[in-house]
Amino acid sequence: MRNQFLAYSLPQIGEEEINEVVDSLRSGWVTTGPKVKRFEAEFAHYAGARNAIAVNSCTAALHLSLKACGIGPGDEVIVPTMTFCATANVVEHLGAKPVIADVGSEGLLDAEAVYPLLTARTRAIIPVHFAGQACEMHDLLELAHCRGVQVLEDAAHAVGAAYHGTPIGTLGRTTSFSFYATKNMTTGEGGMITTEDDQLAVLLRRLALHGMSRDAWKRYTETGSWYYEVMEPGYKDNMTDIQASMGLHQLRKLDGFIQRRRGIAARFDAAFRRYEELQLPEELPGRRHVYHVYAVRIREGRLRIDRTGFIDELRKRNIGTSVHFIPLHRHPYYRDTYGYRPEQFPNAEHFFKGLFSLPAYPRMTDEDVEDVIAAVTGVIENHRASTTVRVGLDVAAGVDLRPNAERVLPS
Ligand SMILES: *Cc1c(COP(=O)(O)O)cnc(C)c1O
């Protein structure tokens, strides 16, 4: 057993980020300035998007997206229940109503769940690319288009993910990314909005900085003017050059980070697939999963311990875990305000039961990865339900009958 606690998540920050931050501190440009501009340009290029607007969080990105699309009181916005609370909270902040949808396979929002919830008041849908895997966007976009509804993507987990070869960032009217400390790339706190709509980009940029007329940040440069006009009461959501200093280098390292995350996920898949007690995440057809989260589910009735017990056992073995997410409909505010009952969300309830996330981040060494595997398999071996009937390889038929069998190649 390892003798040092392995945190669920730690960022990978190198000397490049540190030196760049120091450079900003020495330069005197500590708020929005030239590095934010450069970070926006490089991010837009990476995502293949026309416009990128840097902000101080993904929460702000989602809030500004809704605001810029005119969402307000009386409007309904469909959000999946398997998400972080920010996705729905920002709808509330604008006086609109979040309508919480059940999810389909792999915890992802799909058109089937959205369709029955559409009303004359529905103005937007926020698909969440849960765990780092894109939703089935073709169907969602088609349904939204037919009904004149905006699609605003929550890509907090999905920087670098792709949908049928297209990088996430251009499919919806806006796409919101997170650079929170645990996300696939980080600026400490931070976010980005991408959009193909140039006019919307101007509006988003203005709303992010007090509603002031264009290039407000240039007021303090040589060529800038003291004059500005407030076009509407905007917000204070701008990113600083200190954050962008980190972002510039994190972005350059991102493909390497993703490769490492995918490598760890593949190692976990290989090690866990012979354990029928666990249901493993799957990469769906046409997706590039970036494994922001590697979430497994304990299958019912196979172990003598539940999720809480499993997590406690892992902690005793010095392995940190997390749960992504407690479904929105279970949180007191949403449950009590809108009277949601668990029965309305059968897929999410099934998905949530036994769900927890394992550490799987670039800063982990190969030894850390093996420690996680040893701890998880050790807990399973020690807590198997005695009634479990283990179905092995049916050699005569040449077929693997175990759950997850589709993932096993005959050797
Ligand atoms: C992290 C997260 C957010 C919020 O991101 P911040 O940058 O912390 O505001 C929004 N949605 C989802 C799905 C998230 O996981």
The ligand as a MOL file (V3000), in Angstrom:
LIG
                    3D

  0  0  0     0  0            999 V3000
M  V30 BEGIN CTAB
M  V30 COUNTS 15 15 0 0 0
M  V30 BEGIN ATOM
M  V30 1 C -16.3570 23.2230 -13.4640 0
M  V30 2 C -17.6580 23.2990 -14.1540 0
M  V30 3 C -18.3230 24.5120 -14.4140 0
M  V30 4 C -17.8810 25.8060 -13.8150 0
M  V30 5 O -16.5930 26.1530 -14.1400 0
M  V30 6 P -15.8830 27.3710 -13.3720 0
M  V30 7 O -14.7510 27.7480 -14.3020 0
M  V30 8 O -15.3980 26.8180 -12.0620 0
M  V30 9 O -16.8630 28.4550 -13.2130 0
M  V30 10 C -19.4560 24.5010 -15.1980 0
M  V30 11 N -19.9550 23.3530 -15.6800 0
M  V30 12 C -19.3850 22.1630 -15.4360 0
M  V30 13 C -19.9810 20.9320 -16.0280 0
M  V30 14 C -18.2270 22.0930 -14.6340 0
M  V30 15 O -17.6830 20.9080 -14.3480 0
M  V30 END ATOM
M  V30 BEGIN BOND
M  V30 1 1 1 2
M  V30 2 1 2 3
M  V30 3 2 2 14
M  V30 4 1 3 4
M  V30 5 2 3 10
M  V30 6 1 4 5
M  V30 7 1 5 6
M  V30 8 2 6 7
M  V30 9 1 6 8
M  V30 10 1 6 9
M  V30 11 1 10 11
M  V30 12 2 11 12
M  V30 13 1 12 13
M  V30 14 1 12 14
M  V30 15 1 14 15
M  V30 END BOND
M  V30 END CTAB
M  END
